[in-house]
Amino acid sequence: MSKNAYQEMDSYRLAQYVVQAPCYVCGGGNVFDAELCRHCSAPMALSHQANTQKVRPQMVAAIGPSGAGKTVYLGMLSDLLSRQNDRMQILARGAFSISLQQATLAALGRCRFPEKTPNEPDRWNWLHCQVKMAKRRRPVELIMPDLAGESLMQELDRPNTYPLINHFLNRCSSVMLMVDAADLEAGDESHDYFAMKIVSYLCELDSRPRQGWPNRPVSVIFTKADECSPSIFHKPDEFARRHAPGLFRTCRERLHKHGFFATGVVGCCAYRNTIAGKLQVPLRIEPRGIVEPFEWIVKQM
């Protein structure tokens, strides 16, 4: 003897995969429950959060060669602005936006620098935040990733090696270009050449006179300025003219909105001998000039 039974079929759930969810960075279609974009590896959480907001987020790039201090700067910037209550403050969107701040401050608290950003885009840290300013009526929504310097160098030499970098820089509203001031002052000209390549790459990426990179704000940030002459904080333009003449001339001729800034995070460093060689150890944290270049960027946008 057999009994009849009714079982509900779950095939209707397949209909959710028919409608594609576009990536906020490259615009490529993805399934609704994807964690990363299958085209550029950007977090799909950016798209989901952007769809719930009235104001579309703008994207800002912090770029520079490997070891220039991008991770330390972004982590310290987010930490300082998340604690301020006066002229500017930020509010993180999503739990993933706090990972960079947490990792940077935890490493500095142990007298270490953060680990180098991996080349794989799916392992990059992203910061999605709301920026509020005292003299600005409406807040600004920003998206800033911690791009790997080695990946950026490969993209400059061989375009489309990392599609995420190409799509992201093409849609960015502004750029914070990090340059190692300590190496420049020591006579290392490679940082000058690399910064010139970045500016040229941006202008070739979108050369429209009004909406392209010639008219978008670019802040050149000399990192590790606490290891240089104190005059760099007062006259960063003069430092650029003397130690990075190629970059200084390229910015003046190709960028209508640019500014030079000097920053420092670590007040004093020491060196420790390891098996791999000398390891730089931060002894104390003394942030200086961290907020100014970012504040200039937001005002220009």
N, C-alpha and C positions, 0 to 999 in steps of 0.2 A: 504494500500500500504506500503510495507517494502523496506528498502534500505540495500544493502550489505555493510559491513564495515570490514576493516582489522585491527586487533590489534596485535601488536608485543608481543610475549610471552617472559618473563624473565627467563624461566627455564634454559637457558644456563649459568646463573650465578651460578647454583648449581655445575657446573663443578669445580669452584674454591675451593670448599670444599673437593674435592676428593684428591688433593695433600696435604699431611700433612706437616706442618711446625715444624721441630724439635726444642725442647727447648735447649738453649745453655748450661744449667746447667746439666740437667738429660738426655737429648736426646730423651725424649718422644714426640710423635706426637701430634700436635694440629691443629685446623683449622686456616686458614691464618689470620683471623681477631680477634683472641683471644688476650685478654689483659694480662692474666696470664696463666701460664702453668697449665693444668688440673691435672698433676701428682704431681708437687712439689710446685706450686704457685709462681715460679720465673717470673719476668716480661718478656714477649715475646719481648719487645723492645730491650732487649740485643741481641736476635737472629737476629732481623732485622738489627740492626746496625752492628753486626759482619759480616753479609753477604755482606755489602757494603764496607768492608775494606780489604786491601791486607794482613795485619798482624792480625792474630787471637789473640784476647785479652787473657791475662793470668789472673787467679783469685787469689786474696789474701784475706785471712780471718783474721779479727780482732775479736778474741774470748776472753772470760773471764766470770767470774760470774756476776750476776746482781749487779749493783752498782759499778763496777770496773772502770768505766769512759770511756767505749768504744765510746759512742755517742759523748761525749765532745771531745775526742781525734780525732776521724775521722772528726768531724766538724771543729775543729781548724786546723787540718792538711790541709784539702782541702782549707780553707780560706787563710792560710799562703802561700801555694804553688801557689794558683791562682793569688797572687799579686806579687810574686817574679819574677825577671828578670835575676838572676845571675846563680847559680850553678844548680838549679832544679826548674821546674815549671810544673803545670798541666793545662790541658784544658778539661773542662767537656764535655761529650758527651750526649746530650739530656737534656731536661729541668728537668727531674726527678732527674738527678745527682746533681742538685743544692739545692734540698729540704733540705738535711741533713745540709749542710753548712748554709743555711738561717735560719733554725730553731734553730741551736745551737747558732749562734751569736746573734740572736734576743733575746733568753732567757738570755744569759749572759749579754747582754746590759740592761736588766731589773733587773739585780741582782738576777737571778734565774738560776737554772740548768735545762737542757732540761727534758721533760717528759720521764719516763721510756719506753723503747722500748716494744711494745705489743708482746705477745706470738704468735699472728697469723702471719704466714709468708707473707700473702698478704698485711700486713700493715707495713712491714719493708722498710727502706730506702736503696736504692742501689746507688752506686757511680761508674759510668763508665767514665773513664778519659784517656787522653793521657799524658804520662809523658815524659818530655824532660829534658835531662841532658847536661851540658856544655861539658863534656868529653865523651859523647856517641853519635855516629854518627846517629843512628836511634832511634826514640822515641819508647816508650813501651806503649802498650795498656793494661790497668788493669781494673778489675771489683772487687769492694769491697762492700759487704753488711754490714749493721749494724744489726748483729744477736742478738736476745734476749738472755740474759744470762740464764733466767729460762728455755727457750726452749732447750738450749744447755745442761743444767744440766739434764733435762728429757731424752734427747737423749743419754747421757752418761750412765744413769742408766737403761734405757729401749731402746736399739737400734731400729732404724726404727720407733720411735714415730714421728719424723719429717723427712720424706724422703729427704726434701730439704737440711737439714744439712748434711746428710750422702752423698748425691751426690756431694754437693758443696765441702766438705772437701776432698773427694776422688779425685777431679779434681784440687784442689788448687795447685799452684806452691810454695807457702810459707804461713807462719802464723805469725801474730803478737799476742802474748799471753799477755793479760793484767792481772796484779796482783796488788791488792791494797796494796801499800807499807805502808801506815799509819796504817792499821789494822795489818799487819805483825809485824811492829815495836812495836805495842801495845801488842803483844803476841797472836794474833788470828791465830791459826794454820790451820784453815779451808781453807784459801786461798792456803796454801802450798799443802794440800791434793787435792784440786780441780785442781790445776795446774798439779800435778802429774798424775791425772786421765786423763786430756786432752792429755798429752804427750803419755801416754800408749795407749789411744784410737786411736791416730793418727798412732802410730807404728803398732798397730794391724789392722788398716784399710788398710794399704798398707805397707807391711814389706819387699818389694824388696830392696836388698842392694844398687842398683844403682839408680833406678827410684822412689823408695818408700820414705816414710817419714824419714827414718834414714839418707837420703842424701839430704833432702830438707831443705832450710833455715828456721829457727824459731828464731824470736827475742822475748825475754822475756822483757816486758816493765813494769817497776814498776811505776804505776800511783800514783798521789797525793804525789809525792816525795817532794813537797814544804812544806808538813806538817811533814817531817822527818828531821833527822840530815843532815846538808849540805854535809857531806861526801858521801852521796849516789850518788850525781851527778858525783863525781870524781872516785868512786870505786863501781860501781853497782855489780860487781862480788863478792866483799867482803860482800856487803849487802846480796846478795843471799846466800852465804855460811853460814852467821851467822843466818839469820832470816828465810830462806827457804832451810834448808839443804837437805830435800827430793827432792825438785825440782832441786836443784843444782847438786846433785848426779845423778838423773835420766837423766838430759840433757847431762851430761858428758859421761854417759855410753851408751845412746841410740841414741843421735843426733850427727851427724858429723859436722853439720853447725848450730851453735847457738850462740847467743850473748845476753848480759844483758845490759839493758838501763834504765835510769831514766828520767821521764818526769813530768812536772807540768804545769798546765794551769792557775790556780787561785792563785794569790800571797797571798791573805788573805781572811779568811772566818769568819763569825759570825753565831750565832744561834738565831733563833726566836721561841718563844713558840707558838704553834698552838694547835688546838683541837686534831689533830692526834699525837702530841708530838713535839719534837724539830725538827726544819727545818733548814738545813744548807743553808746559804746565801752567795754567792760569792760577795766580796766587790770590787775587782779589778781584771783585767785580766793581767797576766804576764806569757805568754807562755815561757817555757824553756825546751829544749831537745825534741822538737816535731818532727823536721825533721830528726834527726840523725838515729833513728831506721828504719824509712821508707826508707831513703837513703841507709842504709846498706842492706835492703831487696832487693831493686832494683838492686844494684850492684852484689849481690850474684846470682840473677836470670840470 
